[in-house]
Amino acid sequence: MDLSQVKIYRILHIDNIPHILANGITHKDSPKANPNFVQIGDLSLINNRNTRKVIVENGDHSKIIEMITLGDFMPFYFGVKMPMLYVIIQGGNFVEKAVKAEDIIYVACSVESIVNSDLVYYFSDGHATDSFTSFFNKNKITDLPEIIDWAAVQTSYWGGQENLNLKRKKQAEFLVKGDIPSNFIVGYGCFDDPSKLKLISFGIDRQLIKIIPNAYY
């Protein structure tokens, strides 16, 4: 796998898509932020990330290259069907209410397009709030395909105490600062035909939409 093949995914409520088409994927602090943004995540985790500082060390734990605050960035995953999606669909933890699969959309972007832009980005080899996770800056971007554990990202089973590190690596993140233009989006994933039709009604080319029920719980 080379960098041109790497896609990153963000899950969002379908009602947020029209704003994204008009303004791009916007950060919560952006002047273009959606005032009617529909939140689907774990509020306690979101609040934690707003103040959580992590060390960027490019895999060398004896060095501190810089420190960043997670809440300053928009997080993307390298795969689908993440543990957080399970919580969002089932409800529980600090998710305000369960969200139906048909209302959750995957928005996919190309890592290469972000790397070739002026956007600031970092990536991790595991869940961003886990103390065992390492963070990397642009100087390590060409090594990303080797740093990410793709078997973990793509695994369908991650439960149990024996799989805690697998679960951590499955949730590796790509972090982007600032707004991402809508033309950086290379595809949309949805649960069923009604969801696809709704996306088409927003003006999205049907060729960019994939129905992927296996990417949901």
Phi, psi and omega in degrees: 000134173246173188300328182294343182266352186276126175246151176236151190230139175233135179260134185218155174291141184301332181290348177274347187296316179304320178295322179295318179298325182274330189234356186086180176277109189257145175284154183300334181263006182287147172300337180262011183304146181287114180290344181246028182302130178267113184274134179236355186275181177281113186296325180293321179291319179299315180294323177297317181294332182298334181239357185282118178263140178230156182266130172267117184228003177053036176086356179252101187287356176272355183241151169238104180282315177193170175238142178230157175259124186303323183293348178280355187233155172268125182271140173235152173259165178265358180210191183243174176057052180280159178306323179298324179299322178300315180295320181296318182284322182276336187084171181110182187051232180246027171281125187303316176201152180298146181243132180294145181304322183292347179262003182251128183242137170272129173249122184252136176234158176270128176300320183300321180294324178290318179298324181275004179256186177267006182291144176271134183213159173218168173214161183233163178260011179188186180305133191295334183262004180275134184292343179274354184279140176255149179242146185229147177255190186297339180293344180250010188298324180291342178270355185308313182301334178269332182286320181288134176273095187291330176296321177292316180302322186265357182295146181263348179233127183221011183280164175093152180298330182289348183247021184299320181286325174300316179297320178299311183290330177300330185261030173303148188233153169244122186252129183236133177262137180090183182273146179253119181304147183297335180285356173279347181282127183255353179181165179229139176243139181220173188275321187207180182298315178302322178295319179297317180297324179293320178296320178296323180294339176282348180106010180279134177301127183300336179291341180270357186251129176241135173272117186228069182302332180289352178269009181235165178260000000 
